[in-house]
Amino acid sequence: MTLPIHGLHHVTALAGDPQVNNDFFTGALGLRRVKKTVNFDAPDVYHLYYGDQAGSAGSVMTYFPFPHIAKGRRGTGEVGETAFAVPPGSLGFWTERLAALSPVMASSFGQDRLRFHGPDGDQLALVEADDGRAPWTGVVPGDHALRGFHGATLRLRDGGATGELLRFMGYEVEGTDGALTRYRLPNGNGADILDIEVLPGAEGARPGGGSVHHIAFSVPDRAAQDRVRKAIADTGYQVTPPIDRDYFWAIYFRTPGGVLFEVATDEPGFARDEASAHLGEGLKLPVQHEHLRPALERNLPPIVD
């Protein structure tokens, strides 16, 4: 059976100060804020989305910024590093642009990657890749701008069961490099690489600022999502029913290594409640929280663009 998964859809993480988070992703990294809304389960907390011009699947990093959150502790059972793709020949530009963050050049699977930390200790990297995706060029010139995700690393004590799950989802083993095993989705959307890093003796992660909350995979529509949900549930995983997240429908399940996976639809997209030219400008609320707008607009910390 071939499941209709196309690569990553988005990665959602936890942060502290929303202004600092916004400034880093729209300023330092040059992404577009494509939506300013609130956490469905905690509407007194923002949910900020950053990506390419349209917020295409495979380009969107999202954050729940809790102003007084404690920093997370890195460990196993989490997404350890999120990597973005940049055009070939652009790592020198980014080394200079991110100099204040003391970026470090590393290599895995024969590729150089520029590693650095976000404002909450987020583990991020840039990898050169010629994948043809169009960037958002509001701040960074197009010949250097981020194209979307390159992939992510899952940090686990044992990678066997999660690797089996990824193969069931359509990923193929591409190779190993030390403690890393690379899985690639053939004919993906560009955000089609997952590495599993096996660290048998490491302690478990503690979620907090800078931690990834979940990682989401892309399917085109709800029919495709239903196929994936049934297939994964039939293997024994406990999968949630589809949940309306306004800009996509989502299902969730916990992997054997502890990482929370989501499968999200590409439809309806971020232009459903804002014109494409004005994505991310207004505060958009889920319909069930619209009655809270006066209080939320009064109490949520302002974000200055």
C-alpha positions in Angstrom: 0.0 0.0 0.0 1.3 3.5 -0.9 0.1 6.2 1.5 -0.6 9.7 0.1 2.0 11.4 2.3 4.0 14.1 0.5 6.6 15.1 3.1 6.4 17.5 6.1 3.5 19.9 6.5 4.6 22.0 9.5 6.6 21.8 12.7 5.2 23.3 15.9 7.3 24.3 18.8 7.1 26.2 22.1 8.6 29.6 22.8 8.7 32.4 25.3 8.3 36.0 24.3 6.1 36.3 21.2 7.8 39.6 20.0 11.2 38.0 20.2 9.9 34.9 18.4 8.3 37.0 15.7 11.4 39.2 15.2 13.7 36.2 14.9 11.7 34.3 12.3 10.5 37.3 10.2 13.7 39.3 10.7 16.8 37.1 11.1 15.5 34.2 9.1 13.4 36.3 6.7 10.2 34.1 6.7 6.8 35.5 6.3 4.3 35.5 9.1 1.4 33.9 7.4 -1.0 33.7 10.4 -1.5 35.3 13.8 -4.1 33.3 15.7 -4.4 31.7 19.1 -3.9 28.2 20.6 -7.2 26.3 20.2 -6.8 24.8 23.7 -5.4 27.9 25.4 -6.8 31.0 23.6 -4.9 33.4 25.8 -1.7 32.2 24.0 -0.8 33.1 20.5 -0.3 30.6 17.7 2.1 32.1 15.2 2.9 30.6 11.8 5.9 31.5 9.6 6.6 30.2 6.1 6.9 31.0 2.4 4.6 33.5 0.6 1.5 31.3 0.8 2.4 29.2 3.8 2.9 26.2 1.6 3.0 22.7 3.1 6.6 21.9 3.9 7.5 25.5 4.7 5.7 26.4 7.9 7.3 26.7 11.4 4.7 27.4 14.0 5.0 28.5 17.7 3.0 28.6 20.9 4.7 31.5 22.8 4.1 31.2 26.5 5.8 34.4 27.9 6.9 32.7 31.2 7.7 29.2 30.0 10.8 27.5 31.3 13.4 26.4 28.9 13.1 22.8 27.6 15.7 20.1 28.4 17.1 18.4 25.3 17.0 14.6 25.3 15.4 11.6 23.7 11.7 11.3 22.6 11.7 14.6 20.7 12.5 16.3 17.5 16.1 17.3 18.1 16.9 19.6 15.1 14.7 21.2 12.4 16.6 22.0 9.2 15.6 24.5 6.5 16.7 24.3 2.9 18.7 27.2 1.3 20.0 27.6 -2.2 23.4 26.1 -3.1 26.2 28.5 -2.3 24.4 30.5 0.3 25.8 29.1 3.6 28.5 31.8 3.5 25.8 34.5 3.4 24.0 32.9 6.4 27.2 32.5 8.4 27.7 36.2 8.3 24.0 37.0 8.8 23.7 34.8 11.8 27.1 35.6 13.2 25.7 36.9 16.5 24.2 33.5 17.1 27.7 31.8 16.8 26.6 29.3 14.1 28.6 26.1 13.7 29.4 24.3 10.5 28.8 20.6 10.6 28.5 17.8 8.1 26.3 14.7 7.8 25.6 12.4 4.9 28.1 14.4 2.9 26.2 17.7 3.3 27.4 20.8 5.1 24.8 22.2 7.5 25.0 25.5 9.4 23.7 24.8 13.0 22.5 27.6 15.3 20.1 28.2 18.2 16.9 30.2 18.1 16.0 32.7 20.9 14.6 29.9 23.2 17.4 27.4 22.5 15.6 26.0 19.4 17.9 23.6 17.6 17.9 24.8 13.9 20.1 24.3 10.9 20.4 25.4 7.3 21.3 22.9 4.5 22.0 23.7 0.9 19.5 22.1 -1.5 18.5 22.7 -5.1 14.8 21.8 -4.9 13.1 24.4 -7.0 10.8 25.8 -4.3 10.1 29.5 -4.4 11.0 31.6 -1.3 9.5 34.5 0.4 11.7 37.5 -0.3 10.4 40.2 2.0 13.7 40.6 3.9 16.3 38.2 2.5 17.3 38.2 -1.2 15.8 35.4 -3.2 19.2 33.8 -4.1 19.8 33.1 -0.3 16.3 32.9 1.2 14.9 29.9 2.9 12.9 27.5 0.7 11.1 25.6 3.4 12.1 22.6 5.4 14.9 20.3 4.4 13.9 17.9 7.1 14.2 17.1 10.8 16.0 14.8 13.2 14.2 12.6 15.7 16.3 11.9 18.8 15.4 8.5 20.2 16.8 5.8 22.5 15.9 3.1 20.1 15.0 3.8 16.5 13.8 0.4 15.4 10.0 0.8 15.8 9.9 4.4 14.6 11.9 3.5 11.6 9.5 0.7 10.8 6.6 3.3 11.1 8.4 5.7 8.7 8.8 2.9 6.2 5.1 2.1 6.5 4.4 5.8 5.8 6.4 5.6 2.6 9.9 6.6 3.6 12.9 4.7 2.4 16.2 4.2 4.2 18.9 6.2 2.4 21.9 5.5 4.6 23.6 5.8 7.9 26.1 8.2 9.3 27.3 7.4 12.8 24.3 7.4 15.1 22.1 8.8 12.3 19.9 6.8 9.9 18.4 8.9 7.1 14.9 8.3 5.8 13.7 10.0 2.6 10.3 10.1 1.0 10.6 9.6 -2.8 9.0 12.3 -4.9 8.3 14.4 -1.8 7.5 18.1 -1.6 11.1 19.1 -0.8 10.6 18.7 3.0 11.1 15.0 2.6 13.9 13.9 4.9 13.8 12.5 8.4 16.9 11.4 10.3 16.7 9.2 13.4 19.5 9.8 15.9 19.8 6.9 18.3 21.1 7.8 21.7 20.6 4.7 24.0 22.0 6.2 27.2 20.5 9.7 26.9 17.9 11.0 29.3 14.4 11.8 28.1 13.6 15.3 27.0 11.6 17.7 29.1 9.3 20.0 27.1 9.7 23.7 27.4 10.8 26.8 25.5 12.7 25.8 22.4 11.1 22.3 22.3 9.2 20.9 19.3 5.7 20.0 20.4 4.8 18.0 17.3 5.8 17.4 13.7 3.2 17.2 10.9 3.1 15.4 7.6 1.3 16.6 4.5 -1.6 15.0 2.7 -3.5 16.8 -0.1 -7.0 16.5 1.3 -9.4 14.9 3.8 -10.0 11.8 1.6 -6.2 11.2 1.6 -6.1 11.8 5.4 -8.9 9.3 5.9 -6.8 6.7 4.1 -3.7 7.4 6.2 -5.7 7.4 9.4 -7.3 4.0 8.7 -4.0 2.5 7.6 -2.1 3.7 10.7 -5.0 2.8 13.1 -5.1 -0.7 11.5 -1.5 -1.3 12.6 -2.5 -0.7 16.2 -1.8 3.0 16.7 -4.3 5.2 18.6 -5.1 7.9 16.2 -7.4 10.9 16.9 -10.4 11.7 14.8 -9.9 14.5 12.3 -9.8 17.9 14.1 -10.6 21.2 12.3 -7.6 23.6 12.7 -9.2 26.2 10.5 -6.3 26.2 7.9 -6.0 22.4 7.8 -7.6 19.2 9.2 -5.4 17.3 11.6 -5.0 13.8 13.1 -2.5 12.9 15.8 -0.8 9.8 17.2 2.2 9.2 19.4 5.1 7.3 17.9 7.0 4.4 19.7 9.9 6.7 20.5 7.6 9.3 22.1 7.4 11.9 19.3 3.9 13.3 18.5 3.1 12.9 14.8 0.4 14.8 13.1 -1.0 14.3 9.6 -2.4 17.6 8.2 -4.3 18.4 5.0 -2.9 21.0 2.5 -6.4 22.4 2.3 -8.0 24.9 2.9 -4.8 26.9 3.5 -4.0 30.2 5.1 -5.9 32.4 2.6 -9.3 31.1 3.8 -9.8 34.1 6.1 -7.3 36.7 4.8 -6.3 37.9 1.3 -3.0 36.4 0.1 -1.4 39.9 0.1 -2.2 40.4 3.8 -1.5 37.0 5.4 -0.6 37.2 9.0 -1.6 40.8 9.6 -4.8 40.6 11.6 -5.6 38.6 14.7 -7.7 35.6 13.4 -9.7 33.6 15.9 -11.3 30.2 15.7 -15.1 30.7 15.6 -15.5 29.1 19.0 -13.2 31.8 20.5 -14.5 34.8 18.6 -16.6 35.9 21.6 -13.3 36.3 23.5 -11.9 38.8 21.0 -12.3 42.0 23.2 -10.5 40.4 26.1 -7.9 38.7 23.9 -7.1 41.9 22.1 -6.8 43.7 25.4 -4.6 41.1 27.1 -2.5 39.4 24.5 1.0 41.0 24.3 1.2 43.3 21.3 3.4 42.2 18.4 5.1 45.1 16.6 6.0 44.3 13.0 
